[in-house]
Amino acid sequence: MVVADRSVAAVPLDLELHFNGVLLIRDPVVVQALVRTHRAWWDTGDNLTRHTVPGAVPAHLQPVLLTLLAGLTDETAATRLGMSGRTYSRRVGELLTDLGTTSRFRAGAEAARRGWV
């Protein structure tokens, strides 16, 4: 979600693929409610994308894992996933941390051991 001047909010129609369009909201009451909701979640410090089943690959990291297993370069993988190179690198780092390794090769082996692939 993007809020501009607390008067317009842009909410993606698809939370996984942001390039599928956005809903522009100009109603001041709705925009204010979205801002308050965002603040409430921000204050809790809860990461909404990380609610997963214990022992399973986090949903937001599944596509990253698949691009690593396919052997794509970071630039190609980021483009295919519709994210910036920096976001892709952060997610690779998060995946490596979740798998308890710093090596991409070892991450693939650990993901296979866990049955993620």
Residue frames as qw, qx, qy, qz and C-alpha x, y, z in Angstrom:
[[0.000, 0.890, 0.456, 0.000, 0.00, 0.00, 0.00],
 [0.387, 0.116, 0.004, 0.915, 1.13, 3.51, -0.78],
 [0.081, -0.858, -0.473, 0.181, -0.39, 6.61, 0.77],
 [0.395, 0.306, 0.115, 0.858, 0.28, 10.05, -0.73],
 [0.071, -0.301, 0.112, -0.944, -0.34, 13.16, 1.36],
 [0.131, 0.206, 0.832, -0.499, -2.81, 11.19, 3.47],
 [0.495, 0.392, 0.102, -0.769, -5.39, 11.86, 0.77],
 [0.787, 0.368, -0.346, -0.355, -4.87, 9.03, -1.74],
 [0.589, -0.371, 0.717, -0.035, -4.06, 5.37, -1.13],
 [0.639, 0.412, -0.546, -0.354, -2.94, 2.85, -3.74],
 [0.687, -0.260, 0.639, -0.227, -3.59, -0.76, -2.76],
 [0.136, 0.312, -0.839, -0.426, -2.30, -3.57, -5.02],
 [0.809, 0.033, -0.135, -0.571, -4.97, -5.84, -6.46],
 [0.951, 0.028, -0.298, 0.081, -2.61, -8.82, -6.12],
 [0.482, -0.831, 0.279, -0.006, -0.29, -8.89, -3.11],
 [0.817, -0.182, 0.425, 0.346, 2.11, -11.32, -4.81],
 [0.505, 0.287, 0.439, 0.686, 2.34, -9.62, -8.22],
 [0.072, -0.637, -0.266, 0.720, 2.24, -5.87, -7.74],
 [0.008, 0.238, -0.465, -0.853, 2.26, -5.14, -11.47],
 [0.024, 0.404, 0.884, 0.234, -1.27, -6.57, -11.84],
 [0.135, -0.644, -0.341, -0.672, -2.78, -3.21, -10.99],
 [0.172, -0.114, -0.596, 0.776, -3.76, -1.09, -8.01],
 [0.153, -0.762, -0.613, -0.142, -6.95, 0.25, -6.51],
 [0.180, 0.275, -0.160, 0.931, -6.83, 4.03, -5.99],
 [0.323, -0.674, -0.650, 0.137, -8.77, 5.14, -2.95],
 [0.163, 0.405, -0.017, 0.899, -9.58, 8.82, -2.52],
 [0.531, -0.696, -0.365, -0.318, -12.28, 8.67, 0.15],
 [0.043, 0.652, -0.490, 0.576, -10.70, 10.48, 3.15],
 [0.751, -0.409, 0.305, -0.418, -12.43, 8.22, 5.69],
 [0.993, 0.109, -0.015, 0.047, -11.13, 5.04, 4.03],
 [0.550, 0.596, -0.363, 0.460, -7.63, 6.48, 3.56],
 [0.266, -0.639, 0.458, -0.558, -7.49, 7.49, 7.23],
 [0.912, -0.239, 0.214, -0.256, -8.65, 4.00, 8.25],
 [0.900, 0.328, -0.171, 0.233, -5.88, 2.45, 6.13],
 [0.235, 0.671, -0.437, 0.551, -3.29, 4.76, 7.70],
 [0.560, -0.530, 0.405, -0.491, -4.47, 3.82, 11.21],
 [0.994, -0.015, 0.065, -0.085, -4.43, 0.12, 10.36],
 [0.703, 0.513, -0.315, 0.379, -0.91, 0.44, 9.00],
 [0.060, -0.668, 0.468, -0.576, 0.25, 2.24, 12.14],
 [0.801, -0.376, 0.280, -0.371, -1.35, -0.39, 14.39],
 [0.981, 0.150, -0.042, 0.120, 0.42, -3.24, 12.56],
 [0.472, 0.641, -0.355, 0.490, 3.68, -1.28, 12.46],
 [0.327, -0.659, 0.415, -0.536, 3.53, -0.65, 16.21],
 [0.934, -0.248, 0.181, -0.185, 3.06, -4.37, 16.94],
 [0.106, -0.651, 0.724, 0.202, 6.24, -5.16, 15.03],
 [0.746, 0.118, 0.651, -0.079, 4.51, -8.18, 13.49],
 [0.041, 0.360, -0.660, -0.658, 5.68, -9.19, 10.02],
 [0.732, 0.283, 0.234, -0.573, 2.51, -9.98, 8.06],
 [0.679, 0.493, -0.472, -0.270, 4.37, -11.91, 5.35],
 [0.192, 0.416, -0.865, 0.206, 5.96, -14.38, 7.75],
 [0.689, -0.109, 0.480, -0.532, 2.87, -16.13, 9.13],
 [0.572, 0.327, -0.694, -0.290, 3.64, -19.67, 8.01],
 [0.950, -0.249, -0.111, -0.151, 3.20, -23.23, 9.03],
 [0.412, -0.715, 0.563, 0.051, 6.17, -24.28, 11.20],
 [0.629, -0.175, 0.716, 0.246, 8.64, -26.37, 9.23],
 [0.601, 0.616, 0.471, 0.194, 7.38, -25.16, 5.83],
 [0.405, 0.114, 0.192, 0.887, 9.07, -22.75, 3.46],
 [0.112, 0.567, 0.321, -0.750, 7.62, -19.25, 4.02],
 [0.550, 0.654, 0.520, 0.018, 5.21, -18.44, 1.19],
 [0.223, 0.956, -0.082, -0.171, 6.97, -15.23, 0.22],
 [0.229, -0.663, 0.667, 0.250, 10.30, -17.09, -0.08],
 [0.786, 0.183, 0.590, 0.010, 9.03, -20.03, -2.17],
 [0.638, 0.765, 0.075, 0.040, 9.50, -18.22, -5.52],
 [0.013, -0.866, 0.500, -0.014, 13.00, -17.13, -4.46],
 [0.625, -0.317, 0.713, 0.011, 13.92, -20.71, -3.58],
 [0.790, 0.428, 0.438, 0.025, 12.67, -21.91, -6.96],
 [0.438, 0.884, -0.162, 0.039, 14.73, -19.31, -8.85],
 [0.275, -0.710, 0.648, -0.006, 17.82, -20.33, -6.87],
 [0.727, -0.046, 0.685, 0.009, 17.21, -23.98, -7.72],
 [0.704, 0.667, 0.244, 0.010, 16.74, -23.06, -11.39],
 [0.690, -0.137, 0.198, 0.683, 20.21, -21.49, -11.37],
 [0.258, 0.863, 0.274, 0.337, 19.04, -18.07, -12.52],
 [0.383, 0.219, -0.243, 0.864, 21.26, -15.06, -12.01],
 [0.096, -0.477, -0.556, 0.674, 20.07, -12.63, -9.35],
 [0.160, 0.299, -0.166, -0.926, 19.22, -10.03, -11.98],
 [0.355, -0.071, -0.751, -0.552, 17.18, -12.45, -14.09],
 [0.286, -0.377, -0.855, 0.211, 15.42, -13.90, -11.05],
 [0.011, -0.426, -0.368, 0.826, 14.49, -10.46, -9.72],
 [0.274, 0.182, -0.378, -0.865, 13.10, -9.46, -13.11],
 [0.377, -0.172, -0.850, -0.325, 11.06, -12.66, -13.43],
 [0.287, -0.457, -0.759, 0.364, 9.65, -12.22, -9.92],
 [0.017, -0.795, -0.339, -0.502, 8.82, -8.56, -10.56],
 [0.538, -0.810, -0.114, 0.205, 10.95, -7.20, -7.73],
 [0.161, 0.915, -0.363, 0.073, 14.01, -5.02, -7.45],
 [0.694, 0.334, -0.570, 0.286, 17.46, -6.55, -7.24],
 [0.042, -0.420, 0.587, -0.691, 17.78, -5.26, -3.70],
 [0.752, -0.189, 0.224, -0.590, 14.53, -6.88, -2.58],
 [0.924, 0.183, -0.327, -0.081, 15.57, -10.14, -4.21],
 [0.450, 0.413, -0.629, 0.480, 18.94, -10.04, -2.42],
 [0.356, -0.361, 0.493, -0.707, 17.22, -9.38, 0.91],
 [0.891, -0.053, 0.056, -0.448, 14.89, -12.32, 0.37],
 [0.796, 0.302, -0.502, 0.151, 17.79, -14.60, -0.58],
 [0.137, 0.419, -0.635, 0.634, 19.49, -13.54, 2.65],
 [0.624, -0.239, 0.325, -0.670, 16.31, -14.22, 4.60],
 [0.941, 0.110, -0.219, -0.231, 16.02, -17.66, 3.00],
 [0.596, 0.375, -0.608, 0.367, 19.64, -18.48, 3.82],
 [0.184, -0.379, 0.567, -0.709, 19.05, -17.39, 7.43],
 [0.817, -0.113, 0.119, -0.553, 15.92, -19.54, 7.67],
 [0.934, 0.199, -0.295, -0.015, 17.92, -22.48, 6.37],
 [0.692, -0.678, 0.209, 0.135, 20.80, -21.77, 8.77],
 [0.777, 0.037, 0.306, 0.549, 23.52, -21.32, 6.17],
 [0.015, 0.781, -0.144, -0.608, 25.44, -18.67, 4.27],
 [0.153, -0.247, 0.786, 0.546, 26.06, -20.81, 1.18],
 [0.642, 0.267, -0.136, -0.706, 23.57, -20.99, -1.66],
 [0.530, 0.202, -0.808, -0.161, 24.70, -24.54, -2.44],
 [0.107, -0.036, -0.872, 0.476, 24.19, -25.58, 1.17],
 [0.438, 0.183, 0.280, -0.834, 20.80, -23.83, 1.16],
 [0.668, 0.207, -0.471, -0.538, 19.69, -26.04, -1.75],
 [0.442, 0.088, -0.882, 0.137, 20.87, -29.14, 0.06],
 [0.074, 0.095, 0.694, -0.710, 19.13, -28.08, 3.29],
 [0.558, 0.186, 0.000, -0.809, 15.90, -27.23, 1.44],
 [0.658, 0.145, -0.670, -0.311, 15.95, -30.70, -0.14],
 [0.265, 0.041, -0.873, 0.407, 16.63, -32.31, 3.24],
 [0.251, 0.172, 0.514, -0.802, 13.63, -30.50, 4.70],
 [0.301, 0.431, 0.843, 0.116, 11.43, -31.59, 1.81],
 [0.164, 0.689, 0.143, -0.691, 10.87, -28.03, 0.56],
 [0.387, 0.561, -0.466, -0.565, 11.78, -29.05, -3.01]]
